[in-house]
Amino acid sequence: MSKDKVCGFLAASEDAKSWKEIPPAGLIVDAGNSKEYKTGTWRTFRPLVDKKRCINCLICWIMCPDSSIYVEDEKMQGFDYDHCKGCKICEQVCPVKCIKTVKESEAENLEGFDDKGRTTTVKINEKNEN
């Protein structure tokens, strides 16, 4: 029998728990397993970032409730779309407004962005100074 996980429990296996052993309300009791559950498919809005304008203040990283901001060498490196739920907090807290969210249905047709939502060619939220 397979040992596939369903909501944190072994399903259809000889090691599966009986109904008497399962915690009430299907609670996930194993600590540190949130990375196993890809919740980004719930997203309605997809964040995008203009890396030319980003000042790497990391306020987006601090405020993200899903830890979906990639950071490397103290620099914002894009978004973890497997776990980002599109809450728009990163867009709201960005002091230079280099993060923009677009509807997920429109994001597939955008050009100039990589798989982590980064661009250096598309201008985001830039004001016209006429």
C-alpha positions in Angstrom: 0.0 0.0 0.0 1.2 3.6 -0.6 2.2 6.0 2.0 0.8 9.2 0.6 0.2 12.1 2.9 -3.3 13.5 3.2 -3.6 16.5 5.5 -0.5 15.4 7.4 -1.6 11.8 7.9 -0.6 8.6 6.2 -3.4 7.5 3.9 -4.3 4.0 2.7 -1.3 2.3 4.4 -0.8 -0.3 7.1 0.6 2.5 9.3 -2.5 4.7 8.9 -4.2 5.8 12.1 -7.6 4.6 13.1 -10.4 7.2 13.4 -9.9 7.1 17.2 -6.3 8.1 16.9 -6.8 11.1 14.6 -6.9 14.5 16.4 -10.2 16.3 16.4 -10.9 18.6 13.5 -8.1 17.1 11.5 -5.4 19.2 13.2 -1.9 19.0 11.8 0.2 18.2 14.8 3.6 17.7 13.2 5.7 20.9 13.6 7.5 22.4 10.6 5.6 20.7 7.8 4.0 23.7 6.1 6.4 23.5 3.2 4.9 20.2 2.3 1.6 21.9 1.4 1.6 24.0 -1.7 -1.1 26.6 -1.0 -0.2 29.1 -3.8 -3.0 27.7 -6.0 -5.5 29.6 -3.8 -4.0 32.9 -5.0 -6.1 35.4 -6.9 -3.4 38.0 -7.2 0.3 37.5 -8.2 3.0 39.9 -6.9 5.6 41.1 -9.3 8.8 43.2 -8.6 10.8 45.7 -10.5 14.4 44.7 -9.4 15.8 48.0 -10.8 13.8 50.0 -8.3 13.9 47.6 -5.4 16.1 49.0 -2.6 16.3 45.7 -0.7 14.8 47.1 2.5 13.2 43.7 3.1 10.1 45.1 4.6 8.1 42.8 2.3 10.0 39.8 3.6 9.4 40.9 7.2 5.7 41.4 6.7 4.9 38.4 4.5 2.6 36.1 6.5 3.5 33.1 4.3 7.4 33.6 4.1 7.0 33.7 0.4 9.7 36.3 -0.3 13.0 34.8 -1.5 16.0 36.5 0.1 19.6 35.8 -0.7 22.7 37.7 0.5 20.3 40.3 2.2 18.6 41.0 -1.2 15.1 40.4 -2.3 15.2 37.7 -5.0 11.6 37.2 -5.9 8.5 35.3 -4.8 7.8 31.7 -3.8 4.6 31.2 -5.9 4.1 27.7 -4.4 3.2 29.3 -1.1 2.2 32.9 -1.8 -1.5 33.4 -1.4 -1.7 36.9 -3.0 -2.6 38.9 0.1 -1.0 42.1 -1.3 0.7 42.9 1.9 4.1 43.1 0.1 2.7 45.6 -2.3 1.1 47.7 0.4 4.3 47.9 2.6 6.9 48.6 -0.1 8.2 52.1 0.5 9.3 52.6 -3.2 6.2 50.9 -4.7 8.3 48.5 -6.9 5.9 45.6 -6.1 2.7 45.3 -8.0 0.0 42.6 -7.9 -1.9 41.5 -11.0 -4.8 39.1 -11.3 -3.6 35.6 -11.6 -5.5 35.1 -14.8 -3.7 38.0 -16.4 -0.2 37.1 -15.1 0.2 34.2 -17.5 0.2 36.6 -20.5 2.7 39.0 -19.1 6.1 39.3 -20.8 9.4 40.4 -19.2 9.0 38.5 -15.9 10.9 35.4 -14.8 9.5 32.5 -12.8 10.0 34.4 -9.5 8.1 37.5 -10.6 11.2 39.6 -11.2 11.8 42.1 -14.0 14.4 44.6 -15.0 12.7 45.6 -18.2 9.1 46.3 -17.2 8.4 49.5 -15.2 6.1 49.0 -12.2 4.2 51.8 -10.6 6.6 54.4 -12.0 5.2 57.9 -12.0 5.2 60.0 -15.2 7.0 63.3 -14.5 5.5 65.6 -17.1 
